Amino acid sequence: MQSYTIGQAARLLGVSPDTARRWADAGRVVTHRDESGRRVIDGKSLAAFSTEIAQSGDDDASYTSARNAFPGIVTAIKLGDIAAQVTIQAGPHRLVSLLTREAVEELGLEVGMQATARVKSTSVHIDRT
């Protein structure tokens, strides 16, 4: 069974190591010490916890059929005459969306503001890392 350090778990959960450490200290996720004395979380526990916190997320998810939400910050906007390209940095994930210029203007999107990229796809590829 693979185990994850607090820092690795934090990256996978999209939170700071301090937040992951506080969750562990509060008993929200079980840790144990590895042979080096580091606190680690076993893979099955981390998977269950990540599902739990995802389900307790914001209520906005219930208003969309897109289940993959990436809250982040707008880092770039390229406006064309008709189309636009918006880049969002969501934790370690960089998402780029092509949409209409009109949509960007109606949403009032600007670099530096919070936004959530929602992804719905019929084909998802998974690579083991």
C-alpha positions as CSV (number, residue, x, y, z in Angstrom):
1,M,0.0,0.0,0.0
2,Q,1.4,3.4,-1.0
3,S,1.7,6.0,1.7
4,Y,1.9,9.8,1.3
5,T,3.7,12.4,3.4
6,I,1.7,15.4,4.6
7,G,3.2,17.5,1.9
8,Q,2.4,15.0,-0.9
9,A,-1.2,14.7,0.5
10,A,-1.6,18.4,0.6
11,R,-0.6,18.7,-3.1
12,L,-3.0,16.0,-4.1
13,L,-5.8,17.6,-2.1
14,G,-5.0,21.1,-3.4
15,V,-4.4,22.6,0.0
16,S,-1.3,23.9,1.9
17,P,0.8,21.5,4.0
18,D,-0.3,23.5,7.1
19,T,-4.0,22.8,6.3
20,A,-3.2,19.1,5.8
21,R,-1.3,19.0,9.0
22,R,-4.2,20.7,10.9
23,W,-6.6,18.1,9.5
24,A,-4.3,15.3,10.7
25,D,-3.9,16.9,14.1
26,A,-7.7,17.2,14.4
27,G,-8.0,13.5,13.6
28,R,-9.9,14.1,10.3
29,V,-7.4,11.9,8.5
30,V,-5.4,9.1,10.2
31,T,-1.6,9.3,10.0
32,H,1.2,7.0,11.2
33,R,5.0,7.2,11.3
34,D,7.0,5.6,8.5
35,E,10.5,4.0,9.1
36,S,12.1,7.4,8.9
37,G,9.7,8.9,11.5
38,R,7.8,11.0,9.1
39,R,4.0,11.3,9.4
40,V,2.3,9.6,6.5
41,I,-1.2,8.8,5.3
42,D,-1.9,5.4,3.7
43,G,-3.3,5.6,0.1
44,K,-6.8,4.2,0.9
45,S,-7.3,6.6,3.8
46,L,-6.2,9.5,1.7
47,A,-8.6,8.4,-1.1
48,A,-11.5,8.2,1.3
49,F,-10.7,11.5,2.9
50,S,-10.4,13.3,-0.5
51,T,-13.8,12.0,-1.5
52,E,-15.2,13.2,1.8
53,I,-13.9,16.7,1.5
54,A,-15.0,16.9,-2.2
55,Q,-18.5,16.0,-1.2
56,S,-18.6,18.6,1.6
57,G,-17.5,21.4,-0.9
58,D,-19.5,24.4,-1.9
59,D,-23.2,24.1,-2.8
60,D,-22.6,25.6,-6.3
61,A,-21.7,22.1,-7.6
62,S,-25.3,21.0,-7.3
63,Y,-26.4,23.5,-9.9
64,T,-24.3,22.1,-12.7
65,S,-23.9,18.7,-14.3
66,A,-20.1,19.2,-14.6
67,R,-18.6,17.4,-11.6
68,N,-15.0,18.3,-12.0
69,A,-14.6,21.8,-10.5
70,F,-11.2,23.5,-10.3
71,P,-11.4,26.7,-8.2
72,G,-8.5,29.0,-8.8
73,I,-7.3,32.4,-10.0
74,V,-7.4,33.9,-13.4
75,T,-3.8,34.3,-14.6
76,A,-4.3,35.4,-18.2
77,I,-7.0,36.6,-20.6
78,K,-6.4,36.9,-24.4
79,L,-9.3,38.7,-26.1
80,G,-9.9,38.4,-29.8
81,D,-12.7,40.0,-31.9
82,I,-15.0,37.0,-31.3
83,A,-13.2,34.4,-29.2
84,A,-11.2,34.6,-25.9
85,Q,-8.7,32.4,-24.1
86,V,-8.8,32.4,-20.3
87,T,-6.2,30.7,-18.2
88,I,-6.8,29.6,-14.6
89,Q,-4.3,28.3,-12.1
90,A,-6.0,25.9,-9.7
91,G,-3.4,24.6,-7.3
92,P,-0.9,22.7,-9.4
93,H,-3.3,22.6,-12.4
94,R,-3.2,25.1,-15.2
95,L,-6.5,25.2,-17.2
96,V,-7.0,27.0,-20.4
97,S,-10.5,27.6,-21.8
98,L,-11.6,28.9,-25.1
99,L,-14.9,30.8,-25.0
100,T,-16.6,33.8,-26.6
101,R,-15.4,37.3,-25.9
102,E,-19.0,38.1,-25.0
103,A,-18.9,35.4,-22.2
104,V,-15.8,36.8,-20.7
105,E,-17.3,40.3,-20.7
106,E,-20.6,39.1,-19.3
107,L,-18.8,37.2,-16.5
108,G,-16.6,40.3,-15.8
109,L,-13.5,38.1,-15.8
110,E,-10.2,39.9,-15.0
111,V,-6.7,38.7,-14.3
112,G,-6.3,38.2,-10.5
113,M,-9.9,37.4,-9.7
114,Q,-11.2,34.0,-8.4
115,A,-13.0,31.8,-10.8
116,T,-13.9,28.1,-11.1
117,A,-13.2,26.0,-14.2
118,R,-15.7,23.2,-14.6
119,V,-14.8,20.3,-16.8
120,K,-17.2,17.8,-18.4
121,S,-15.8,15.3,-20.8
122,T,-16.8,12.1,-22.4
123,S,-13.2,10.9,-22.5
124,V,-10.9,11.0,-19.5
125,H,-7.4,9.5,-19.6
126,I,-5.6,8.5,-16.4
127,D,-1.9,8.0,-16.1
128,R,-0.3,6.3,-13.2
129,T,2.4,8.5,-11.6
